[in-house]
Amino acid sequence: MADRAEGDPLLQHLSEAEETRDDFTSDPGVAVETLVARHGVIRAEELAAALAAPVSDPEPFLRLLEEAICPPDLVALPGRPAS
């Protein structure tokens, strides 16, 4: 896609976004801090997606997720049903 992105600003932006995708494998706790800083609050799906992006196996993903959600100051609020 990078070779096609040269003349197309949208494709160039998407290509740059792929290159700068966050990789939280070295410190999964930073994923929560980063997503909260960007959005104020985060959904479980957003955290899962951010942690799953760089890994391909379920076991490493589960270890990363467990480490990311273990801080005692992290508060989980009940979700609202989808409408």
N, C-alpha and C positions, 0 to 999 in steps of 0.2 A: 504494500500500500504506500510505502514511503516514496517510491518512484512516481506514482500517480499523484501524490499530494503536492508536488512542486507547483503546479498551476492552479490548484483548487484550494482556496482558503479553508473551506470546511474540512476537506480531507487532510489538509496540513494540520489543522487543530486536532482532529481525531488521532492522527499519527503521533503528534506531540503528547497527547493525553496518554496514549498507550506506553510511550517511553517513560513518562513520569508517574506511572501508576504506583501507588504506595505499596511497599512491601514491609509488612509488620512481622515477618518471621523471626527477626532477631530480638524484638521487644514487643510482644502482642499487647501489653498494657498501654503502649503509646497509641494503639488503634482507637481505644475509647477516648483518650484525651484529644486526639486529632479530629475525630468525627464530632465530638461535642464542641470543640472550638469552631468547626466549620458550620454546624447546624444548630447549636444550642442544646438540642436533645437528639438522641439517636434511637432508632428502632433496632430490635434484635436482628432483623433481616439485613439491615445496613452493615452491622458489625460482622455478621456471618459472611456477607459478600466480600467485605474488605479483607477478612482473614483467609477466605477460601481462594481468592484470586491467584496467589502465587504457589499454592500447593495443589497436588493432584490426587492425593490419597486421603481417605477419611480419617485415619488415625492421627496424622500430623495436624490436620485441621482441628480435631477434637482437643488435642493438647493445647494448641494455640488459643482456642476459644475458652477453655478452662482457665488458662493463665490470664487471659484478658478480663474475664468477669470475676476473678477472685478478690479484687481489692475490697476491703470492708466498707469503704466510703461510696461504693457504687450502689445506687438505688434503682431497683426495678419497679416500675409502676405498672399496674394492670393495664392491659391494652383494651381498646374499644373494639367492639365487633365491627367488621367491615360493612359498609352500607351499600 
